[in-house]
Amino acid sequence: MAEKHLVEVKNLKKYFKVGPKQLLKAVDDVSFFIRKGETLGLVGESGCGKTTCGRTVLGLYDATDGEVWFDGVEMQGASADEKHTFKKRANIIFQDPYASLNPRMTVGDIVGEGIEIHNLKKDKEKLERIHELLKLVGLNKEHASRFPHEFSGGQRQRIGIARALAIDPEFIVCDEPISALDVSIQAQVVNLLIKLQRELGLTYLFIAHDLSMVKHISDRVGVMYLGTMVELASSQELYAKPLHPYTQALLSAIPVPDPDVEAQKHRIKLEGEVPSPINPVPGCRFVNRCRYAKPICSEVQPQLKEIEKDHFVACHLY
């Protein structure tokens, strides 16, 4: 029996026009899949296209090219009814809990907005559902009548999670949901997301900078560099045996809590300039910073290939 892919992304591209003849290639030919009930982590430095990729998968941005399949339906050519169904089955948790909540709306109105838009419940049932969602994320029903400015950052992010859950989605894009929070709060929010996934059978695309936190929550991890996917493998495999030089450099930068181990650890420092995503040159985009670069790297862009079982790398070294 074939395994169930809830989300499948094929050769996805998202370009932004930034001048008369210039294109910013934010996402350029990215492919991956997410199995039902699993978490795919997406990592990479700022500006690599992680967030744009997640938003394009959800349809918040129109794709320039490529395909996004959800539960066997290709969303670019989907009917209006199929797109409406997708909007009920997929949602997003935004990065900034301060900017993503309307300051003029009460928490109850914020959480209940999706319920009202999709006409899921009315009046008393709607209020009961809002109270149920607040309890689910660790808040009290009394909080429903308050405004966002009355809460801490961690509490606001819990409100954002409750809002995302209000329409009973199956798939959630977690767009750096912990990067704006204190370190002490980050673990609480990640553990809440893991708990909700276990209880509700959710599927996550988890976008983040914090590599140690991504390892904790993700089943598989994809590494993006300048709009392209350079490596994709199971979390355990990727962290134990990174193959792409960029992934090796990223993982070498993860701090170790033990000072003695940290002092002896070899850190791979990347030299060279980061190329522009606007009309990038042919070949590998990492070539200017790679210590293993060969002549072919400047001429031919490497394709993502399966080097070992379920371990995909885009690099001419393999």
C-alpha distance (Angstrom), angle and dihedral (degrees) to the residues before:
residue distance angle dihedral
M1 . . .
A2 3.83 . .
E3 3.80 116.0 .
K4 3.79 117.0 -106.7
H5 3.81 116.3 -108.6
L6 3.79 109.4 -168.2
V7 3.82 92.7 -176.1
E8 3.79 126.0 28.0
V9 3.81 123.3 178.8
K10 3.80 118.7 -167.7
N11 3.83 124.1 -169.4
L12 3.81 92.0 -31.6
K13 3.81 116.9 -169.3
K14 3.78 130.4 -176.9
Y15 3.80 117.1 179.9
F16 3.81 127.0 178.9
K17 3.79 121.1 -153.6
V18 3.83 107.6 -127.9
G19 3.81 100.7 166.0
P20 3.79 143.0 3.1
K21 3.81 91.5 -75.4
Q22 3.78 102.8 7.5
L23 3.81 128.5 102.8
L24 3.77 125.6 -170.8
K25 3.81 103.8 -145.0
A26 3.80 98.6 -151.8
V27 3.83 93.9 164.8
D28 3.79 116.3 19.3
D29 3.81 121.2 -175.9
V30 3.82 99.4 -32.4
S31 3.82 121.3 171.3
F32 3.81 131.2 -178.5
F33 3.79 142.0 129.2
I34 3.80 134.9 -139.2
R35 3.78 120.5 -148.9
K36 3.79 119.6 -136.6
G37 3.81 110.0 -86.3
E38 3.81 97.6 11.8
T39 3.80 135.0 108.8
L40 3.79 121.3 -126.1
G41 3.80 112.1 -163.1
L42 3.81 118.0 -149.8
V43 3.80 116.4 -160.1
G44 3.79 139.1 171.2
E45 3.79 139.8 117.6
S46 3.82 123.1 -65.2
G47 3.79 113.2 -68.9
C48 3.80 96.0 23.6
G49 3.83 92.9 118.9
K50 3.83 102.0 -104.3
T51 3.80 96.3 131.2
T52 3.82 93.6 40.6
C53 3.80 88.7 52.0
G54 3.82 92.3 51.5
R55 3.80 93.3 47.1
T56 3.81 92.4 47.2
V57 3.81 90.5 51.1
L58 3.83 88.3 53.9
G59 3.81 92.7 47.2
L60 3.82 95.1 -114.4
Y61 3.82 84.8 122.5
D62 3.81 122.2 36.1
A63 3.81 110.3 -119.0
T64 3.81 116.6 -117.8
D65 3.80 89.6 -147.9
G66 3.79 141.4 -22.4
E67 3.79 134.2 60.4
V68 3.80 136.2 -78.9
W69 3.80 114.5 -163.8
F70 3.79 121.6 -167.2
D71 3.80 118.7 -171.6
G72 3.80 91.3 -24.5
V73 3.83 96.8 -45.3
E74 3.82 121.6 110.5
M75 3.79 104.1 -134.8
Q76 3.82 99.8 -156.7
G77 3.80 91.9 64.1
A78 3.80 96.9 29.8
S79 3.79 123.1 130.1
A80 3.81 121.7 -109.5
D81 3.82 90.2 -102.0
E82 3.81 92.3 50.6
K83 3.81 91.2 49.5
H84 3.81 90.4 48.8
T85 3.81 89.8 51.5
F86 3.81 90.2 49.2
K87 3.82 90.6 53.4
K88 3.82 88.9 56.1
R89 3.80 93.4 47.2
A90 3.84 98.2 45.9
N91 3.79 132.7 50.2
I92 3.81 143.0 159.4
I93 3.81 139.2 -123.5
F94 3.81 107.7 -149.8
Q95 3.79 126.8 -135.8
D96 3.80 101.3 -123.3
P97 3.83 114.3 55.2
Y98 3.81 89.4 -170.9
A99 3.82 97.7 54.3
S100 3.81 99.7 34.8
L101 3.82 97.5 61.9
N102 3.82 120.4 75.1
P103 3.85 105.9 -120.3
R104 3.83 91.4 -152.1
M105 3.82 94.3 57.4
T106 3.79 127.4 77.4
V107 3.79 118.8 -121.1
G108 3.81 89.6 -108.2
D109 3.81 91.4 55.0
I110 3.82 91.8 46.1
V111 3.82 94.1 50.5
G112 3.80 93.0 40.6
E113 3.81 96.7 48.4
G114 3.81 94.3 89.6
I115 3.81 91.2 46.4
E116 3.80 89.2 54.4
I117 3.82 96.4 44.0
H118 3.81 92.1 52.3
N119 3.82 92.2 39.1
L120 3.82 92.2 -127.1
K121 3.83 100.2 146.3
K122 3.80 138.1 2.2
D123 3.83 137.7 -143.5
K124 3.83 112.1 -39.7
E125 3.82 94.5 13.7
K126 3.80 90.3 50.7
L127 3.83 91.6 51.0
E128 3.81 91.1 48.3
R129 3.82 89.8 50.5
I130 3.83 91.1 51.0
H131 3.83 90.8 51.2
E132 3.82 89.8 47.0
L133 3.83 91.5 52.0
L134 3.80 92.8 48.4
K135 3.81 90.2 51.2
L136 3.81 89.6 47.9
V137 3.82 91.6 59.2
G138 3.81 95.2 43.3
L139 3.82 101.4 -94.5
N140 3.83 131.7 115.7
K141 3.78 128.4 -111.8
E142 3.82 88.4 -119.3
H143 3.81 87.5 68.5
A144 3.83 90.5 68.4
S145 3.81 92.3 81.8
R146 3.80 95.1 50.1
F147 3.82 130.7 89.8
P148 3.84 127.0 -117.5
H149 3.83 94.6 -107.9
E150 3.81 89.1 65.6
F151 3.82 92.4 66.3
S152 3.80 137.2 73.9
G153 3.82 122.2 -115.7
G154 3.79 93.2 -98.2
Q155 3.81 92.2 49.1
R156 3.81 90.9 48.6
Q157 3.77 90.6 53.3
R158 3.82 88.8 51.9
I159 3.81 87.2 54.0
G160 3.81 88.2 51.4
I161 3.82 89.8 51.6
A162 3.84 91.1 49.0
R163 3.81 89.2 51.0
A164 3.82 90.7 51.3
L165 3.83 90.8 50.4
A166 3.82 95.0 47.5
I167 3.82 95.0 91.4
D168 3.84 93.2 46.5
P169 3.82 95.3 -115.0
E170 3.80 124.6 -170.5
F171 3.82 96.1 -156.1
I172 3.82 126.3 44.6
V173 3.79 128.8 -176.5
C174 3.81 106.4 -147.0
D175 3.81 101.5 -157.7
E176 3.81 103.6 -160.7
P177 3.82 90.6 -52.0
I178 3.81 94.2 176.0
S179 3.82 104.7 38.6
A180 3.83 94.3 91.0
L181 3.82 93.5 48.7
D182 3.80 134.1 88.6
V183 3.80 114.5 -95.3
S184 3.81 90.9 -114.8
I185 3.82 90.5 56.4
Q186 3.82 96.9 43.0
A187 3.81 94.5 74.2
Q188 3.82 91.1 49.2
V189 3.82 91.8 54.0
V190 3.83 93.3 45.4
N191 3.82 91.2 48.7
L192 3.82 88.9 49.4
L193 3.82 90.2 52.7
I194 3.83 90.8 49.7
K195 3.82 90.7 48.7
L196 3.82 92.1 49.4
Q197 3.79 91.4 47.9
R198 3.79 91.0 53.0
E199 3.81 94.0 46.4
L200 3.82 99.0 40.5
G201 3.82 101.8 30.8
L202 3.81 93.6 -120.3
T203 3.81 127.7 175.0
Y204 3.82 117.2 -142.7
L205 3.78 138.6 -160.2
F206 3.81 97.6 -162.8
I207 3.82 113.7 -163.0
A208 3.81 116.1 -169.3
H209 3.80 149.4 141.3
D210 3.80 96.6 -143.3
L211 3.81 103.4 91.4
S212 3.80 95.9 -171.2
M213 3.82 91.0 52.9
V214 3.82 91.1 47.4
K215 3.79 89.3 54.0
H216 3.82 89.5 52.0
I217 3.82 96.5 52.6
S218 3.84 105.4 28.0
D219 3.80 131.4 87.4
R220 3.81 90.9 -167.0
V221 3.81 132.2 12.5
G222 3.81 131.6 -148.6
V223 3.81 120.9 -162.0
M224 3.81 118.0 -149.7
Y225 3.79 127.2 -163.2
L226 3.80 122.7 -176.4
G227 3.80 96.0 -25.3
T228 3.81 97.8 -41.2
M229 3.80 134.3 95.0
V230 3.82 108.3 -119.6
E231 3.82 101.4 174.0
L232 3.80 137.9 11.6
A233 3.81 126.6 179.0
S234 3.78 144.5 127.7
S235 3.79 112.9 -62.4
Q236 3.79 92.9 -114.2
E237 3.81 93.3 47.4
L238 3.80 95.7 45.4
Y239 3.80 95.2 50.6
A240 3.83 93.8 42.7
K241 3.81 96.8 43.1
P242 3.82 115.3 17.7
L243 3.81 110.6 -178.1
H244 3.81 107.0 -177.2
P245 3.85 113.9 79.2
Y246 3.81 90.1 -130.2
T247 3.82 92.3 53.0
Q248 3.82 89.7 48.3
A249 3.81 90.4 53.2
L250 3.82 92.3 46.7
L251 3.80 93.8 50.7
S252 3.82 92.9 45.4
A253 3.83 87.6 61.3
I254 3.83 94.4 60.4
P255 3.83 106.8 112.4
V256 3.82 118.2 -124.4
P257 3.85 117.4 -140.7
D258 3.84 92.1 -136.7
P259 3.87 109.0 83.4
D260 3.83 93.1 -153.9
V261 3.81 93.1 52.0
E262 3.81 91.1 43.4
A263 3.82 91.3 52.9
Q264 3.81 92.1 53.2
K265 3.79 96.6 42.3
H266 3.81 118.3 112.4
R267 3.79 111.4 -124.8
I268 3.82 116.8 -158.5
K269 3.80 107.3 -141.2
L270 3.79 116.8 -157.6
E271 3.80 115.8 -136.3
G272 3.79 128.2 -166.2
E273 3.78 135.5 46.4
V274 3.80 125.5 -54.8
P275 3.82 105.1 -119.6
S276 3.79 120.8 -126.2
P277 3.81 119.1 -99.4
I278 3.82 86.9 -142.7
N279 3.81 107.1 99.9
P280 3.83 94.2 -24.5
V281 3.81 119.6 -151.1
P282 3.82 120.5 -104.3
G283 3.79 119.5 -89.9
C284 3.78 130.8 38.3
R285 3.80 113.2 -15.7
F286 3.78 91.1 -144.8
V287 3.83 93.7 56.0
N288 3.85 96.2 103.8
R289 3.82 91.8 56.4
C290 3.82 100.6 35.3
R291 3.81 120.3 106.7
Y292 3.82 91.1 -159.3
A293 3.84 97.2 50.8
K294 3.82 116.9 146.9
P295 3.84 129.3 -170.0
I296 3.82 91.6 -97.5
C297 3.82 89.6 58.5
S298 3.83 90.2 67.7
E299 3.80 93.0 49.0
V300 3.81 110.1 37.2
Q301 3.80 126.7 42.4
P302 3.82 108.4 -131.9
Q303 3.81 117.0 -123.3
L304 3.80 124.8 -134.9
K305 3.82 105.0 -99.3
E306 3.79 134.3 175.6
I307 3.83 103.5 -110.4
E308 3.80 95.9 170.2
K309 3.79 129.6 7.2
D310 3.84 107.4 -56.3
H311 3.82 90.4 -12.7
F312 3.81 111.6 115.7
V313 3.83 124.5 -173.1
A314 3.82 134.0 176.4
C315 3.81 101.9 -151.4
H316 3.81 136.2 114.3
L317 3.82 90.0 -136.9
Y318 3.82 89.3 77.3
